């Protein structure tokens, strides 16, 4: 799509609290809502913007069908969003979320490309505005309570998963010993008296003693590794929650009036 065919005009009040609302002309008609959001890999770092089709933040509200953007020559209205952020060297990266019509149908590839181009153009515009720091600050204030609830759930969930994997790792030790003891007993019987039934007991197939030994040998190390991974996820969630609280406290202290001098 040729971006020169797009006309993006901001309304009279371009900055509305934590967002910029765009009115589109040219290839599309309707509105795009752009607000601040966290980096996709860091819940506590508000360095990205999110553009949603429609006049409202689609993560907090739902635009009525008649308010959703339409292609200039089409009858369908569309929902969808896009997140724009920078990588470690400052280049723009884009995460596109599914586009669909108001009726829930997938758009054609050409239409999806047009919708993506519109959202990205609006997001890039906001990324370059002088009000961006204010938008990101307001967005952090808006989203912090919900993020703290999510991170508290996430930390508890991963701690519970870590405890479950640790229980499995502990259970794997006696299970492995029991399976190996049974296998060696069958092997000794086979040595003493070779028999096709004992050979079948010693063979490797689903449900056999040999397969049980192999599974338990794998289960212990796997569960210990998984438990360590879950502990790290829980630690990271707690660290990001602590960071969000620290940022909120810093903002609160910054707004507090200085004590009067005596």
Number of C-alpha atoms within 10 A of each C-alpha: 14 8 11 8 11 18 15 19 14 15 11 7 8 13 18 10 11 19 25 27 25 22 19 21 16 12 19 21 21 19 23 26 22 32 27 30 26 21 18 15 7 12 20 23 16 21 20 22 27 27 33 26 29 29 22 23 20 17 9 7 9 14 17 11 15 13 17 24 25 23 18 13 9 9 9 17 20 26 23 21 24 23 24 26 22 14 11 6 6 8 8 13 11 17 14 15 13 12 22 18 17 18 11 10 11 14 16 11 9 10 16 17 14 19 26 22 17 23 25 22 16 25 27 16 14 23 23 9 10 9 15 22 14 15 26 22 17 18 20 23 15 14 14 18 12 10 18 20 11 15 20 15 15 18 22 15 15 20 20 16 18 24 16 15 22 19 15 17 22 15 14 20 14 12 17 20 14 14 20 19 14 17 20 13 12 17 17 13 14 17 11 9 10 12 11 10 10 16 14 12 18 19 14 15 12 9 9 16 23 18 16 20 21 15 15 21 17 14 20 22 13 14 20 18 16 18 24 16 15 21 19 16 18 24 16 17 24 19 15 19 22 15 15 21 16 12 17 15 12 12 13 10 11 10 9 9 7 8 6 5 4 3
